[in-house]
Amino acid sequence: MGSEPDQTDLRRIRNIGIIAHIDAGKTTTTERILYYTGEIHRMGDVDKGNTTTDYLEEERERGITIVAAAITCRWHDADGGPITVNIIDTPGHVDFTAEVERSLRVLDGAVVIFSAVEGVEAQSETVWRQAAKYHIPRLCFVNKMDRIGAEFERVYAEIEERLLDSRPIPIQIPIGSGPEGTMGEFQGLIDLIAMKALHFTTEDLGSTFTVDEIPEPLRLEADAWRETMLNNLSAFDEEFAEQYMAHLDGVELTEAMIHAALRRATLTGRVQPVLCGSSFKYVGVQRLLDAVSAYLPSPLDRPPVVGIHPKKGTDLARKPSPDEPFCGLVFKITSDAHGDLSFLRIYSGELKAGTRAFNPGKDKKENCSRLYHIRADDREQIAVGTTGDIVGIVGLKDSVTGDTLCDASHPILLERIEFPETVISMSIEPVSGADKGKLSDTLNALSREDPTFTYKVNEDTGQTLISGMGELHLEILKNRMTRDFKLKVHVGRPRVSYRETIKKAVKRVEGTCIRQTGGSGLYAKVTIDLEPETQAKGAPVLHFVNKMKGGTIPAEFVPAIEAGLREEAKSGGRTGYPLVDLKVTLVDAAYHDVDSNDLAYRFAASDALRKAVEEAGAVLLEPIMRLEVVTPEDYLGNITADLSSRRALIERTSTRGKLMVIDGRAPLEKMFGYSTAVRSLSQGRASYTMEPLEYAAAPDSMLEAIAGL
């Protein structure tokens, strides 16, 4: 995936992601893009399971995207010059939000797709926030204008009102909306920049379109939308504001001026051009490609990537240039029978096949045996990857998602990718004892591939627990074990991944480890203060502070004390669930010349924390889910009553066309099996989405029940 050797101009590369709520039309839009750019000669259909980017068996069976797929195509700019577009088609289901997160971390721009019927949905807001976090310039594409209930104006208003820091600028409006045979049938687009009507030809699958004058009945509406475009754009681009003011005094305002202003404002992230169409009906996709070429950034339009020196901790930057030292970020790993394929975004310099790259986070060198450009599930071997490329690497042993690779003589450590915490787990065991070792290897491979999938073995019971982002996530992983890794397993019922913290601060709690067994023994005493302290997202769950007077014990034992505290927090409190949001201050310790060692201090620290948690009192934290239910009004009462019985807090109820939308939050523990319940309450007409929101204190009765008291 990436530029050809004769297209080394970085200005002609676009690394973009297609992001949206599930079923907004991401994969269909990608399929149309590949057809119009000549990458494929026959368009696939999501419903028939034959699209290019949904290549996993599981994706084709379910008709949803599960893993982000990378693919390259060629388009052209306004002058006819070649543009290389590297696309990542991402999942829309909330259980696979990590795929969106890691894709956006390495992309330069994004196309956000909205359904013209459903508008801004729950996952639309999530992917928008993710893109905003990485300061990714965006285009908006209002899809499905051919469906019953499609409303461009309503969706435009929702983008403006509901999405964080959104400043949409309409550059197209639809001619009609809805299916053929209806009064307002969707017929084409009005280009608000050129002020022309575009009609697409369905006989050749939308490959050609005609440019006509705007129909007279639509002239006033088009003029009003054009004024909105020009006013909004002048508010965010000073140069254009001056040109617009001059235009009001009679000076010509050219299309080139508008395009240039849109590009400037989009690249800064201050505005988002809004286009519309119907990917399924072949309308508007070429104009979307034109907008990608015209407004979204090349690698040169993005700021230099910033990192730190792994040893000195000083800030470093790498410009997007082949002449800079090599650095890149591993953002995805896929496992198959032939080993791992690691996806790398190259930010600067070049990487040659067969060379060794330095992983500064692991302080190890890695063999980059072979390099590939990726085309969904196909690979094209290449000799060198350069700045702006996204390449696949075979040969990495220790690097995982979020790791930096760089030139060993110019080390730089880039910021890692943060992933949400797992909220659901279930037990798993192989059908036969002979598969026990194979299960461990399979779980290890899957956890390398998916950072939101974790597993652990309970040392007391020998039971293996796997954890993930939701029921669908774990079900698909279980199916992959069976299908891809040929492993037969039994799984338990899904259960909630709780956490535990403390009620109050406690002072000067002493832990000891004194064992005499003849000869040298173990001796350590550790005194700590413990207090609750909410930790920032991505930070360690335990904040360790050393306030012990110098010389109390040899300094080399302090890391052992910290390690003992962290191990104890991980192994769990009163209920066995991990402890979080703690601040532990080391205030004193005791030392013996012969019997004190690292092991003794680890045991003593663990003992101190256990006693301190007991004294401070336990609080059980449960995962709270953000919930959106969309239902016909007839069933609103039934659904809200049911949600109240599930300890849900309804925050607002709004309308979306003819449907009612319930936004709220609910504890995960009460939401198992909700898909069946909501279907029966609404005769199958309601739908819902759920995503992890936060951990919050659970009722005391739950703590007592789980602790078995």
C-alpha positions as CSV (number, residue, x, y, z in Angstrom):
1,M,0.0,0.0,0.0
2,G,1.4,3.4,-0.8
3,S,3.1,5.4,-3.6
4,E,4.6,3.9,-6.7
5,P,8.4,4.6,-7.3
6,D,7.5,7.2,-10.0
7,Q,5.1,9.0,-7.7
8,T,7.5,10.1,-5.0
9,D,5.8,13.5,-4.7
10,L,4.3,13.3,-1.2
11,R,1.8,16.0,-2.2
12,R,0.1,13.4,-4.3
13,I,-0.6,10.9,-1.5
14,R,-3.8,10.8,0.6
15,N,-3.9,8.4,3.6
16,I,-7.6,8.4,4.6
17,G,-10.0,6.4,6.7
18,I,-13.7,5.7,6.0
19,I,-15.4,6.0,9.4
20,A,-19.1,5.9,10.5
21,H,-21.8,4.2,12.6
22,I,-22.6,0.6,11.6
23,D,-24.7,0.3,8.4
24,A,-24.1,3.9,7.2
25,G,-22.5,2.5,4.0
26,K,-18.7,2.6,4.6
27,T,-17.9,-0.7,2.8
28,T,-20.3,0.0,-0.1
29,T,-18.7,3.4,-0.5
30,T,-15.2,1.9,-0.5
31,E,-16.3,-0.7,-3.1
32,R,-17.7,2.1,-5.4
33,I,-14.4,4.0,-4.9
34,L,-12.4,1.0,-6.0
35,Y,-14.6,0.5,-9.1
36,Y,-14.5,4.1,-10.2
37,T,-10.7,4.3,-9.7
38,G,-10.2,1.1,-11.8
39,E,-8.9,-1.1,-8.9
40,I,-11.7,-3.6,-9.4
41,H,-13.8,-4.3,-12.5
42,R,-16.9,-5.7,-10.8
43,M,-18.5,-4.2,-7.7
44,G,-19.2,-6.4,-4.7
45,D,-22.3,-6.3,-2.5
46,V,-22.2,-6.3,1.3
47,D,-25.4,-8.4,1.4
48,K,-23.9,-11.0,-1.0
49,G,-20.7,-11.1,1.0
50,N,-18.4,-10.5,-1.9
51,T,-16.9,-7.1,-1.2
52,T,-13.1,-6.5,-1.5
53,T,-12.5,-5.1,2.0
54,D,-14.8,-7.4,4.0
55,Y,-12.6,-10.5,3.3
56,L,-12.9,-12.5,6.5
57,E,-15.4,-15.3,6.5
58,E,-17.0,-13.9,9.6
59,E,-17.5,-10.5,8.0
60,R,-19.1,-12.0,4.9
61,E,-21.5,-14.1,6.9
62,R,-22.6,-11.3,9.1
63,G,-22.5,-8.5,6.6
64,I,-20.4,-6.2,8.9
65,T,-16.8,-5.0,9.0
66,I,-14.8,-6.5,11.8
67,V,-11.2,-5.6,11.0
68,A,-9.9,-2.4,9.4
69,A,-8.8,-3.3,5.8
70,A,-6.2,-1.3,3.9
71,I,-6.3,-0.8,0.2
72,T,-4.7,1.6,-2.4
73,C,-6.3,3.2,-5.5
74,R,-5.4,5.9,-8.0
75,W,-7.4,9.1,-8.8
76,H,-6.6,12.5,-10.1
77,D,-6.6,16.1,-9.0
78,A,-8.5,19.0,-10.6
79,D,-5.7,19.4,-13.2
80,G,-5.7,15.7,-14.1
81,G,-2.5,14.9,-12.1
82,P,-2.2,11.5,-10.5
83,I,-3.2,11.1,-6.8
84,T,-2.6,7.9,-4.8
85,V,-5.3,7.3,-2.2
86,N,-4.5,4.8,0.6
87,I,-7.8,3.9,2.2
88,I,-8.6,2.1,5.5
89,D,-12.2,0.9,5.7
90,T,-13.0,0.7,9.4
91,P,-15.7,-1.2,11.4
92,G,-18.8,0.6,12.6
93,H,-19.8,-1.7,15.4
94,V,-18.8,-0.4,18.9
95,D,-17.2,-3.7,19.9
96,F,-14.5,-3.1,17.3
97,T,-13.9,0.6,18.1
98,A,-10.2,-0.2,18.7
99,E,-9.8,-0.8,15.0
100,V,-11.0,2.8,14.3
101,E,-8.7,4.2,17.1
102,R,-5.5,2.7,15.8
103,S,-6.4,3.5,12.2
104,L,-7.1,7.2,13.0
105,R,-3.8,7.4,14.9
106,V,-1.8,6.9,11.7
107,L,-4.1,8.5,9.0
108,D,-3.9,12.0,7.7
109,G,-7.6,12.5,6.9
110,A,-11.0,10.9,7.2
111,V,-14.3,10.6,5.4
112,V,-17.2,10.5,7.9
113,I,-20.3,8.8,6.4
114,F,-23.8,9.5,7.8
115,S,-27.0,7.8,6.8
116,A,-29.5,10.3,5.4
117,V,-32.3,8.4,7.2
118,E,-30.7,7.8,10.7
119,G,-28.5,10.9,10.7
120,V,-26.0,11.3,13.6
121,E,-26.0,8.0,15.5
122,A,-24.3,6.9,18.7
123,Q,-21.2,5.5,17.0
124,S,-21.1,8.5,14.7
125,E,-20.4,10.6,17.8
126,T,-17.7,8.2,19.0
127,V,-15.7,8.1,15.7
128,W,-16.0,11.9,15.5
129,R,-14.5,12.2,18.9
130,Q,-11.7,9.8,18.0
131,A,-10.9,11.8,14.9
132,A,-11.0,15.1,16.9
133,K,-8.6,13.6,19.4
134,Y,-5.9,13.1,16.7
135,H,-6.8,16.4,15.0
136,I,-7.7,14.6,11.8
137,P,-9.2,16.8,9.0
138,R,-12.6,15.4,7.9
139,L,-15.1,15.4,5.0
140,C,-18.7,14.5,5.7
141,F,-20.7,12.4,3.2
142,V,-24.5,12.1,3.7
143,N,-25.2,8.7,2.2
144,K,-28.5,6.9,1.3
145,M,-30.3,9.9,-0.1
146,D,-32.3,7.3,-2.1
147,R,-34.0,5.8,1.0
148,I,-37.4,6.5,2.4
149,G,-37.1,9.1,5.1
150,A,-33.9,10.6,3.8
151,E,-33.5,14.3,4.8
152,F,-30.3,16.1,4.0
153,E,-31.2,19.3,5.9
154,R,-32.0,17.4,9.1
155,V,-28.7,15.5,9.0
156,Y,-26.8,18.6,8.3
157,A,-28.4,20.3,11.4
158,E,-27.6,17.2,13.5
159,I,-23.9,17.3,12.4
160,E,-23.8,21.0,13.4
161,E,-25.6,20.5,16.8
162,R,-24.5,17.1,18.1
163,L,-20.9,16.6,17.1
164,L,-18.0,18.0,19.1
165,D,-16.5,21.2,17.5
166,S,-18.2,20.5,14.2
167,R,-18.4,23.3,11.6
168,P,-20.0,21.7,8.6
169,I,-20.0,23.6,5.3
170,P,-22.4,22.4,2.6
171,I,-20.8,22.1,-0.8
172,Q,-23.6,20.0,-2.4
173,I,-27.3,19.5,-1.9
174,P,-29.5,16.7,-3.2
175,I,-32.1,17.0,-6.0
176,G,-35.0,15.3,-4.3
177,S,-34.8,12.5,-1.8
178,G,-36.2,9.0,-1.5
179,P,-36.7,6.0,-3.8
180,E,-37.8,5.9,-7.4
181,G,-41.6,6.3,-7.8
182,T,-42.0,8.6,-4.9
183,M,-43.0,12.3,-5.2
184,G,-39.6,13.6,-4.2
185,E,-37.5,11.0,-5.9
186,F,-33.7,11.4,-5.5
187,Q,-32.4,12.4,-8.9
188,G,-28.9,13.9,-8.5
189,L,-26.8,16.7,-6.9
190,I,-26.4,20.4,-7.0
191,D,-22.8,21.6,-6.9
192,L,-23.0,24.8,-4.8
193,I,-19.5,25.9,-5.9
194,A,-20.0,25.6,-9.6
195,M,-23.8,26.1,-9.2
196,K,-24.6,23.3,-11.6
197,A,-26.9,20.2,-11.4
198,L,-25.3,16.8,-11.7
199,H,-27.3,13.8,-13.0
200,F,-25.6,10.4,-12.8
201,T,-26.2,7.6,-15.3
202,T,-27.3,4.3,-13.7
203,E,-27.0,2.3,-16.9
204,D,-23.2,2.4,-16.7
205,L,-23.2,2.1,-12.9
206,G,-22.7,5.8,-12.3
207,S,-19.4,5.9,-14.3
208,T,-20.6,9.0,-16.2
209,F,-22.7,12.0,-15.2
210,T,-24.1,15.0,-17.0
211,V,-23.6,18.6,-15.9
212,D,-26.7,20.7,-16.4
213,E,-28.2,24.0,-15.3
214,I,-30.0,24.0,-11.9
215,P,-33.8,23.4,-12.4
216,E,-35.7,26.6,-12.0
217,P,-37.9,25.4,-9.1
218,L,-34.7,24.6,-7.1
219,R,-32.8,27.9,-7.9
220,L,-33.9,29.8,-4.7
221,E,-33.1,26.8,-2.4
222,A,-29.7,26.4,-4.1
223,D,-29.0,30.2,-3.7
224,A,-29.8,30.0,0.0
225,W,-27.5,27.0,0.6
226,R,-24.7,28.7,-1.4
227,E,-25.0,31.7,0.8
228,T,-24.8,29.5,3.9
229,M,-21.6,28.0,2.4
230,L,-20.0,31.3,1.6
231,N,-20.9,32.9,5.0
232,N,-19.7,29.9,7.0
233,L,-16.4,29.7,5.0
234,S,-15.7,33.4,5.4
235,A,-16.1,33.1,9.2
236,F,-13.2,30.6,9.3
237,D,-10.8,31.9,6.6
238,E,-9.7,35.5,6.8
239,E,-8.3,35.6,3.2
240,F,-11.6,34.3,1.9
241,A,-13.6,36.8,4.0
242,E,-11.8,39.6,2.2
243,Q,-12.5,38.1,-1.2
244,Y,-16.2,37.6,-0.2
245,M,-16.5,41.2,0.9
246,A,-15.0,42.3,-2.4
247,H,-17.4,40.1,-4.2
248,L,-20.3,41.8,-2.4
249,D,-19.0,45.0,-3.9
250,G,-19.0,43.6,-7.4
251,V,-15.7,41.8,-7.8
252,E,-15.8,38.3,-9.3
253,L,-15.6,35.3,-6.8
254,T,-14.1,32.4,-8.7
255,E,-14.5,28.7,-8.1
256,A,-10.7,28.5,-7.6
257,M,-11.0,31.0,-4.7
258,I,-13.7,28.8,-3.0
259,H,-11.7,25.6,-3.5
260,A,-8.5,27.1,-2.1
261,A,-10.4,28.5,1.0
262,L,-12.1,25.2,1.6
263,R,-8.7,23.4,1.5
264,R,-7.1,25.9,3.9
265,A,-9.9,25.7,6.4
266,T,-10.3,21.9,6.1
267,L,-6.6,21.3,6.7
268,T,-6.6,23.3,9.9
269,G,-9.6,21.2,11.1
270,R,-11.7,24.3,11.5
271,V,-14.4,23.2,9.0
272,Q,-15.7,20.0,7.4
273,P,-17.1,20.2,3.8
274,V,-20.4,18.3,3.5
275,L,-21.3,16.2,0.4
276,C,-24.2,13.9,-0.3
277,G,-25.2,11.0,-2.6
278,S,-26.1,7.4,-2.6
279,S,-23.2,4.9,-2.9
280,F,-25.6,2.0,-3.4
281,K,-27.3,3.8,-6.4
282,Y,-23.9,5.0,-7.8
283,V,-24.5,8.8,-7.1
284,G,-21.9,11.2,-5.9
285,V,-18.9,8.9,-5.2
286,Q,-16.7,10.4,-7.9
287,R,-17.3,13.9,-6.5
288,L,-16.4,12.5,-3.1
289,L,-13.1,11.4,-4.5
290,D,-12.6,14.8,-6.0
291,A,-13.1,16.3,-2.6
292,V,-10.6,13.9,-1.0
293,S,-8.0,15.0,-3.6
294,A,-8.9,18.7,-3.3
295,Y,-9.4,19.2,0.5
296,L,-7.9,16.4,2.6
297,P,-4.2,16.6,3.5
298,S,-1.2,14.9,2.0
299,P,1.6,13.8,4.5
300,L,3.3,17.1,3.8
301,D,0.2,19.0,5.0
302,R,0.3,17.4,8.4
303,P,2.6,18.7,11.2
304,P,5.9,16.9,12.0
305,V,5.4,13.8,14.1
306,V,6.5,14.4,17.7
307,G,8.2,12.0,20.1
308,I,10.8,11.8,22.8
309,H,14.4,10.6,23.0
310,P,14.1,7.2,24.7
311,K,17.1,7.8,27.0
312,K,17.2,11.6,27.5
313,G,13.4,12.2,27.6
314,T,13.9,15.3,25.4
315,D,11.3,16.3,22.8
316,L,12.0,15.3,19.2
317,A,10.3,15.9,15.9
318,R,10.5,14.3,12.5
319,K,9.4,16.1,9.3
320,P,7.6,14.1,6.6
321,S,10.6,13.8,4.4
322,P,12.6,10.8,2.9
323,D,15.7,12.7,3.9
324,E,14.9,12.6,7.6
325,P,16.0,9.6,9.8
326,F,13.6,6.7,9.5
327,C,10.7,6.4,12.0
328,G,7.3,4.7,12.0
329,L,4.6,3.4,14.2
330,V,3.3,-0.2,14.3
331,F,-0.5,0.3,14.5
332,K,-1.9,-3.2,13.7
333,I,-0.9,-6.8,13.7
334,T,-2.7,-9.7,12.0
335,S,-1.9,-13.3,12.7
336,D,-2.3,-16.3,10.4
337,A,-0.8,-19.7,9.9
338,H,2.3,-18.1,8.4
339,G,3.0,-15.8,11.3
340,D,2.4,-12.1,12.1
341,L,2.0,-9.4,9.6
342,S,2.7,-6.0,11.2
343,F,1.3,-2.8,9.7
344,L,3.6,0.2,9.9
345,R,2.9,3.9,9.1
346,I,6.2,5.5,7.9
347,Y,6.4,9.1,9.1
348,S,9.9,9.9,7.9
349,G,12.9,8.4,6.1
350,E,12.9,5.1,4.3
351,L,12.7,1.4,5.4
352,K,14.4,-1.2,3.2
353,A,13.4,-4.9,3.2
354,G,16.0,-7.1,4.8
355,T,17.3,-4.4,7.2
356,R,17.1,-4.2,11.0
357,A,15.0,-1.4,12.6
358,F,15.3,-0.3,16.3
359,N,12.4,-0.6,18.7
360,P,13.3,2.0,21.4
361,G,10.4,1.0,23.7
362,K,11.7,-2.6,23.9
363,D,15.3,-1.6,23.4
364,K,15.6,-4.3,20.8
365,K,16.5,-4.5,17.1
366,E,13.9,-6.1,14.8
367,N,14.5,-7.9,11.4
368,C,12.3,-6.4,8.7
369,S,12.6,-9.5,6.5
370,R,10.0,-8.6,3.9
371,L,7.9,-5.5,3.1
372,Y,4.5,-5.5,1.4
373,H,1.9,-3.1,0.1
374,I,-1.4,-4.4,1.3
375,R,-4.6,-4.8,-0.7
376,A,-7.2,-6.1,1.7
377,D,-6.1,-9.8,2.0
378,D,-3.6,-9.6,-0.9
379,R,0.0,-8.6,-0.6
380,E,2.4,-7.1,-3.1
381,Q,6.1,-7.5,-2.1
382,I,8.2,-4.3,-2.3
383,A,11.9,-3.5,-1.8
384,V,11.5,-0.2,0.1
385,G,8.9,1.7,2.0
386,T,9.2,5.5,2.1
387,T,7.7,8.5,3.9
388,G,3.9,8.6,3.8
389,D,3.7,4.8,3.1
390,I,1.6,2.3,5.0
391,V,3.4,-1.1,4.7
392,G,3.1,-4.6,6.0
393,I,6.2,-6.1,7.6
394,V,7.0,-9.8,8.1
395,G,9.7,-10.7,10.6
396,L,9.0,-8.6,13.7
397,K,9.3,-10.7,16.9
398,D,8.8,-8.4,19.9
399,S,7.0,-5.3,18.5
400,V,3.3,-5.0,19.3
401,T,0.6,-2.5,18.4
402,G,1.7,1.1,19.4
403,D,5.4,0.4,19.3
404,T,7.8,2.7,17.4
405,L,10.4,1.5,14.9
406,C,13.2,3.9,14.0
407,D,16.8,4.3,12.9
408,A,19.0,3.0,15.8
409,S,21.5,5.9,15.4
410,H,18.6,8.5,15.6
411,P,16.2,7.0,18.2
412,I,12.8,8.5,18.8
413,L,9.8,7.1,20.8
414,L,6.4,8.1,19.5
415,E,3.3,8.4,21.6
416,R,1.6,5.0,22.1
417,I,-2.1,4.3,21.1
418,E,-4.5,4.3,24.0
419,F,-7.3,1.6,24.0
420,P,-10.4,1.4,26.2
421,E,-10.5,-1.1,29.0
422,T,-12.3,-4.4,28.5
423,V,-15.7,-4.7,30.2
424,I,-16.8,-8.2,29.7
425,S,-15.2,-11.6,30.2
426,M,-15.9,-15.3,30.1
427,S,-14.2,-18.6,30.9
428,I,-12.7,-20.7,28.2
429,E,-11.2,-24.2,28.1
430,P,-10.1,-26.6,25.4
431,V,-12.3,-29.6,24.7
432,S,-9.4,-32.0,25.0
433,G,-6.4,-31.8,27.4
434,A,-4.1,-32.2,24.4
435,D,-5.1,-28.8,23.2
436,K,-4.1,-27.0,26.4
437,G,-0.8,-25.8,25.0
438,K,-2.4,-24.9,21.7
439,L,-5.0,-22.7,23.5
440,S,-2.2,-20.7,25.2
441,D,-0.5,-20.1,21.8
442,T,-3.8,-19.1,20.2
443,L,-4.8,-16.7,22.9
444,N,-1.3,-15.2,22.8
445,A,-1.6,-14.7,19.0
446,L,-5.1,-13.1,19.3
447,S,-4.0,-10.8,22.1
448,R,-1.0,-9.6,20.0
449,E,-3.4,-8.9,17.1
450,D,-6.2,-7.2,19.2
451,P,-5.1,-4.9,22.1
452,T,-8.7,-4.9,23.5
453,F,-8.6,-8.7,23.9
454,T,-6.9,-9.9,27.1
455,Y,-6.7,-13.2,28.9
456,K,-5.4,-14.5,32.3
457,V,-5.2,-17.8,34.1
458,N,-6.5,-17.9,37.6
459,E,-3.6,-19.5,39.6
460,D,-6.0,-20.9,42.2
461,T,-8.5,-22.6,40.0
462,G,-6.5,-23.0,36.8
463,Q,-9.4,-21.4,34.9
464,T,-8.7,-19.2,31.8
465,L,-10.7,-16.0,31.5
466,I,-10.8,-14.1,28.2
467,S,-11.9,-10.4,28.2
468,G,-13.1,-8.1,25.5
469,M,-15.3,-5.1,24.5
470,G,-18.7,-6.9,24.2
471,E,-20.6,-10.1,23.6
472,L,-20.2,-9.9,19.8
473,H,-16.4,-9.2,20.2
474,L,-15.9,-12.4,22.3
475,E,-18.2,-14.5,20.1
476,I,-16.3,-13.6,17.0
477,L,-12.9,-14.3,18.7
478,K,-14.3,-17.7,19.8
479,N,-15.3,-18.4,16.2
480,R,-11.9,-17.4,15.0
481,M,-10.2,-19.9,17.4
482,T,-12.4,-22.6,15.9
483,R,-12.2,-21.6,12.2
484,D,-8.7,-20.1,11.8
485,F,-6.7,-21.9,14.5
486,K,-8.6,-25.2,14.4
487,L,-9.1,-25.3,18.1
488,K,-12.2,-26.7,19.8
489,V,-13.2,-24.9,23.0
490,H,-15.9,-24.7,25.7
491,V,-16.9,-21.2,26.8
492,G,-18.8,-20.1,29.9
493,R,-21.5,-17.4,30.2
494,P,-20.3,-13.8,29.6
495,R,-19.7,-11.9,32.8
496,V,-18.9,-8.4,33.8
497,S,-15.3,-7.2,34.4
498,Y,-15.6,-5.3,37.6
499,R,-12.9,-3.2,39.3
500,E,-12.4,-2.3,42.9
501,T,-11.2,0.8,44.7
502,I,-11.2,2.2,48.3
503,K,-13.6,4.4,50.4
504,K,-11.2,6.5,52.4
505,A,-7.5,7.3,53.0
506,V,-5.5,5.4,55.7
507,K,-2.1,6.3,57.2
508,R,1.0,4.4,58.2
509,V,0.0,0.8,57.5
510,E,2.8,-1.6,58.0
511,G,3.5,-4.8,56.0
512,T,6.1,-7.3,56.9
513,C,7.9,-10.3,55.6
514,I,10.0,-12.1,58.2
515,R,10.9,-15.7,57.6
516,Q,13.7,-17.6,59.2
517,T,14.4,-21.0,57.7
518,G,18.0,-21.6,58.9
519,G,20.8,-19.9,57.0
520,S,19.7,-16.7,55.2
521,G,16.0,-15.9,55.6
522,L,13.7,-13.1,54.4
523,Y,13.3,-9.8,56.2
524,A,11.5,-6.6,55.2
525,K,9.1,-4.1,56.7
526,V,7.3,-1.5,54.6
527,T,5.0,1.3,55.8
528,I,2.6,3.1,53.4
529,D,-0.1,5.7,53.3
530,L,-3.0,4.8,51.0
531,E,-5.6,7.2,49.5
532,P,-8.1,7.1,46.6
533,E,-7.0,9.2,43.6
534,T,-8.6,9.1,40.2
535,Q,-5.9,8.3,37.6
536,A,-5.9,9.8,34.1
537,K,-7.0,7.6,31.2
538,G,-4.0,5.6,30.0
539,A,-2.0,6.2,33.3
540,P,-1.0,3.3,35.6
541,V,-3.9,2.5,38.0
542,L,-1.6,3.0,41.0
543,H,0.3,6.2,41.6
544,F,3.4,5.5,43.6
545,V,5.2,8.2,45.6
546,N,8.4,7.7,47.6
547,K,8.6,10.0,50.7
548,M,10.9,7.8,52.7
549,K,14.0,9.5,54.1
550,G,17.2,8.8,52.2
551,G,19.3,6.1,53.8
552,T,16.5,4.3,55.6
553,I,17.0,1.3,53.3
554,P,19.3,0.8,50.3
555,A,17.8,2.7,47.3
556,E,18.0,-0.4,45.0
557,F,15.1,-2.0,47.0
558,V,12.6,0.8,46.2
559,P,11.7,-0.6,42.7
560,A,11.0,-4.0,44.3
561,I,8.6,-2.3,46.8
562,E,6.8,-0.6,43.9
563,A,6.6,-3.8,41.9
564,G,5.1,-5.6,44.9
565,L,2.4,-2.9,45.3
566,R,1.5,-3.0,41.6
567,E,1.3,-6.9,41.6
568,E,-1.0,-6.8,44.6
569,A,-3.2,-4.2,43.0
570,K,-3.5,-6.3,39.8
571,S,-4.3,-9.5,41.7
572,G,-7.3,-7.8,43.2
573,G,-8.9,-6.6,46.4
574,R,-11.7,-8.0,48.5
575,T,-13.5,-9.5,45.5
576,G,-10.5,-10.6,43.5
577,Y,-11.1,-7.9,40.9
578,P,-8.2,-5.5,40.1
579,L,-7.7,-2.4,42.2
580,V,-7.7,1.0,40.5
581,D,-7.5,4.7,41.3
582,L,-5.0,4.4,44.2
583,K,-2.2,6.6,45.4
584,V,0.3,4.8,47.6
585,T,3.0,6.8,49.4
586,L,6.0,4.9,50.8
587,V,6.8,6.6,54.2
588,D,9.1,4.1,56.0
589,A,10.8,0.7,55.8
590,A,13.1,-1.5,57.8
591,Y,16.2,-3.4,56.7
592,H,18.4,-6.3,57.7
593,D,22.0,-6.6,56.5
594,V,21.8,-10.3,55.7
595,D,18.1,-11.3,55.2
596,S,16.8,-8.3,53.2
597,N,16.4,-8.7,49.5
598,D,14.1,-7.8,46.6
599,L,11.8,-10.8,47.2
600,A,11.3,-9.9,50.9
601,Y,10.4,-6.3,50.0
602,R,7.9,-7.4,47.3
603,F,6.2,-9.6,49.8
604,A,6.2,-6.9,52.5
605,A,4.8,-4.3,50.1
606,S,2.0,-6.7,49.0
607,D,1.2,-7.4,52.6
608,A,1.0,-3.6,53.4
609,L,-1.3,-2.9,50.5
610,R,-3.6,-5.8,51.4
611,K,-3.9,-4.6,55.0
612,A,-4.4,-1.0,53.9
613,V,-7.2,-1.9,51.5
614,E,-9.0,-3.9,54.3
615,E,-8.7,-0.9,56.6
616,A,-9.8,1.7,54.0
617,G,-12.9,-0.2,53.0
618,A,-13.7,-1.6,49.5
619,V,-15.9,0.0,46.8
620,L,-17.0,-2.2,43.8
621,L,-16.8,-0.3,40.5
622,E,-19.0,-1.6,37.6
623,P,-18.8,-0.7,33.9
624,I,-21.5,1.8,32.8
625,M,-22.5,1.8,29.2
626,R,-23.6,4.7,27.0
627,L,-26.9,3.6,25.5
628,E,-28.9,4.7,22.5
629,V,-32.3,3.1,21.7
630,V,-34.2,4.0,18.5
631,T,-37.8,3.0,18.5
632,P,-41.2,3.9,16.9
633,E,-43.2,6.1,19.4
634,D,-45.8,3.3,20.0
635,Y,-43.2,1.3,22.0
636,L,-41.5,4.2,23.9
637,G,-43.4,3.6,27.2
638,N,-42.6,-0.2,27.2
639,I,-38.9,0.4,26.5
640,T,-38.4,3.2,29.0
641,A,-40.1,1.1,31.7
642,D,-37.9,-1.8,30.9
643,L,-34.8,0.4,31.0
644,S,-35.8,1.8,34.5
645,S,-36.0,-1.8,35.8
646,R,-32.4,-2.3,34.6
647,R,-31.1,0.6,36.7
648,A,-30.7,2.7,33.5
649,L,-30.6,6.5,33.7
650,I,-32.4,8.1,30.8
651,E,-30.7,11.4,30.0
652,R,-32.8,12.6,27.1
653,T,-35.5,11.6,24.6
654,S,-35.5,13.2,21.1
655,T,-37.0,12.6,17.7
656,R,-35.2,11.4,14.6
657,G,-37.6,11.7,11.7
658,K,-40.6,9.5,12.7
659,L,-38.6,7.6,15.3
660,M,-37.9,8.3,19.0
661,V,-34.3,8.2,20.3
662,I,-33.6,7.4,23.9
663,D,-30.1,8.4,25.2
664,G,-29.0,7.2,28.6
665,R,-26.5,5.1,30.6
666,A,-26.9,1.7,32.1
667,P,-24.8,-0.8,34.1
668,L,-23.5,-3.6,31.8
669,E,-24.5,-6.2,34.4
670,K,-28.2,-5.4,33.6
671,M,-27.8,-5.3,29.9
672,F,-26.9,-8.9,29.0
673,G,-29.5,-10.3,26.5
674,Y,-30.9,-6.8,25.9
675,S,-31.0,-7.4,22.1
676,T,-33.7,-10.1,22.6
677,A,-35.6,-8.0,25.1
678,V,-35.8,-4.8,22.9
679,R,-36.9,-6.9,20.0
680,S,-39.8,-8.5,21.9
681,L,-40.8,-5.1,23.4
682,S,-41.1,-3.5,20.0
683,Q,-42.2,-6.4,17.7
684,G,-38.6,-6.3,16.2
685,R,-38.8,-2.6,15.2
686,A,-36.5,-1.0,17.7
687,S,-32.7,-1.1,17.6
688,Y,-30.0,0.0,20.0
689,T,-26.3,0.6,20.4
690,M,-24.1,0.4,23.5
691,E,-20.5,1.5,24.2
692,P,-18.4,1.6,27.4
693,L,-18.6,5.0,29.1
694,E,-17.0,4.8,32.5
695,Y,-16.6,2.8,35.7
696,A,-18.9,3.9,38.6
697,A,-19.6,2.7,42.1
698,A,-21.9,-0.2,42.3
699,P,-24.5,-0.7,45.1
700,D,-23.0,-2.1,48.3
701,S,-25.3,-5.1,48.1
702,M,-23.4,-6.2,44.9
703,L,-20.1,-6.0,46.7
704,E,-21.4,-8.2,49.5
705,A,-22.9,-10.7,47.0
706,I,-19.7,-10.9,44.9
707,A,-17.5,-11.2,47.9
708,G,-19.7,-14.0,49.2
709,L,-20.4,-12.3,52.6
